[in-house]
Each structure stands twice: as structure tokens, then as C-alpha cells.
Amino acid sequence: MPFSKITIQETVLVDRTKAWTNYTEPNHITQWNFASDDWCCPAASSDLVVGGKFSWRMEAKDGSFGFDFEGVFTEVVLLEKIKYVFMDQREAEISFSDLPEGTLVQISFDAENENSLELQQSGWKSILTNYKSHTEKG
């Protein structure tokens, strides 16, 4: 069954190197990878090479629910693009593009079938907004 594709983006007011670093390094990922303040990302690992795996733990701060967001990198172009496949074979692509005011970070991903498209778009957008805030302040 084909998946629906969702695309979100943010303009981050930093250069592409900082945008890339804050998106890809586990010590930064744990600071922004959650959709709301009652969630957290207590652990992240990432082997950012083709065939390398990533795992980002996402969980409610009260311990009521959690899951591992994980997959395998299928394409890595330094400072430009990352593609990966989730364990259920859905795919995602993140691109980084220069703008006069900073860096455009765009994410396209195959939606899963458990939650509404609107909920998934909203959740991923909240996470990307957290990333933007973390990256611009640090």
C-alpha cells in the first residue's frame, strides 16, 4: 500500500553548518526531538553513514508512554541531504538549503497509518519548531 507524503519546513536563522550539526548530532537531538513540553528525548544514537542506524528515544515525561524512533540511513550528502527508511519501510528525506537569512530545513516523510495526516503533520512541525528554537538560541 502506498503511503501519503507529508512535507514540512522551517527557515532557521543560522548557517547551514550549524543547522546540519544541530539536526544530526545526538547531544543536540535530545534537546529538541519532542512535540510538546510533556515529552522528552532522553537518548539518541546516530551512525550518519549510508547503512548506518539511528535510534531516538521519545517518551512522555510521566513515563506513561514511549517509543524508539529508528531507521537506517539510505543517503547522506554532507550539509545537504539525509534520507532514511523506517523499520516499517516508510521513507523520509531532510534537505538543507541556503537562504539569504539562514537555512531552509525541509522534511518530507511517508505518513504512518495509525494517526491522522493532520496529527502527524502537526507533531512533526512541532518537533521542527523545537529544533529551530534550540538551534537559533544555542
Secondary structure in CASP SS format (residue, H / E / C, confidence):
PFRMAT SS
TARGET T0000
AUTHOR 0000-0000-0000
METHOD secondary structure of the structure
MODEL  1
M C 1.00
P C 1.00
F C 1.00
S C 1.00
K E 1.00
I E 1.00
T E 1.00
I E 1.00
Q E 1.00
E E 1.00
T E 1.00
V E 1.00
L C 1.00
V C 1.00
D C 1.00
R H 1.00
T H 1.00
K H 1.00
A H 1.00
W H 1.00
T H 1.00
N H 1.00
Y H 1.00
T H 1.00
E C 1.00
P H 1.00
N H 1.00
H H 1.00
I H 1.00
T H 1.00
Q H 1.00
W H 1.00
N C 1.00
F C 1.00
A C 1.00
S C 1.00
D C 1.00
D C 1.00
W E 1.00
C E 1.00
C E 1.00
P E 1.00
A E 1.00
A E 1.00
S E 1.00
S E 1.00
D C 1.00
L C 1.00
V C 1.00
V C 1.00
G C 1.00
G C 1.00
K E 1.00
F E 1.00
S E 1.00
W E 1.00
R E 1.00
M E 1.00
E E 1.00
A E 1.00
K C 1.00
D C 1.00
G C 1.00
S C 1.00
F C 1.00
G E 1.00
F E 1.00
D E 1.00
F E 1.00
E E 1.00
G E 1.00
V E 1.00
F E 1.00
T E 1.00
E E 1.00
V E 1.00
V E 1.00
L C 1.00
L C 1.00
E C 1.00
K E 1.00
I E 1.00
K E 1.00
Y E 1.00
V E 1.00
F E 1.00
M C 1.00
D C 1.00
Q C 1.00
R C 1.00
E E 1.00
A E 1.00
E E 1.00
I E 1.00
S E 1.00
F E 1.00
S E 1.00
D E 1.00
L E 1.00
P C 1.00
E C 1.00
G E 1.00
T E 1.00
L E 1.00
V E 1.00
Q E 1.00
I E 1.00
S E 1.00
F E 1.00
D E 1.00
A C 1.00
E C 1.00
N C 1.00
E C 1.00
N C 1.00
S C 1.00
L H 1.00
E H 1.00
L H 1.00
Q H 1.00
Q H 1.00
S H 1.00
G H 1.00
W H 1.00
K H 1.00
S H 1.00
I H 1.00
L H 1.00
T H 1.00
N H 1.00
Y H 1.00
K H 1.00
S H 1.00
H H 1.00
T H 1.00
E H 1.00
K H 1.00
G C 1.00
END
